């Protein structure tokens, strides 16, 4: 936009930055709407076995379509989740004070693989909600910053961000950790959110969050008020 147009809009009381932000958010919503419509058609053509599989395919429409082997992976994982059973990944186990068994840290190669693993774990019935929040959080912690950034570059971050924030909130509200573990947890959460924010699509994903989801993020960040990077992250959700 040239200077004369900007000046004219300013005289009309129109904030250029706000207008641009609103237009970008509207374009993102419109793009997502049509991508989800296409995904619904694709889900019918692929004859996905259950409504839950249908919903997952639509939610992941920003990425390449899930192929048959990945759909089978989700189906098998509903009864027996094994992080190393499908896909290419590297895993390692760490002991956490609130876990009934060692937590597996899995490193996924692509955002699509991460999405499949996240949904497989979130559908698992093998643990209570507190332990599931912890395992979901540690699944995120096991990823390279480039994969976390690519989640948002691909558009999938808009779908997963509220779920990730909910998992982080759940794990921080669990039984108190020892000081050293708590500090590591804070570092992991902040590192994850900062990696998310490296994507140019992160602010659009935040725009698509509800007011309640933004407040959940701010409440989480307030718990880390003395940590580096907190204030810059707060600005996205305010």
Secondary structure as UniProt FT lines:
FT   HELIX           3..11
FT   TURN            12..13
FT   HELIX           16..46
FT   HELIX           51..59
FT   TURN            60..62
FT   HELIX           68..77
FT   TURN            78..79
FT   TURN            83..84
FT   STRAND          89..94
FT   TURN            97..98
FT   STRAND          103..108
FT   HELIX           111..122
FT   HELIX           129..141
FT   HELIX           145..153
FT   TURN            154..156
FT   HELIX           157..172
FT   HELIX           179..197
FT   TURN            200..201
FT   HELIX           202..207
FT   HELIX           211..222
FT   TURN            223..226
FT   TURN            228..229
FT   HELIX           230..237
//
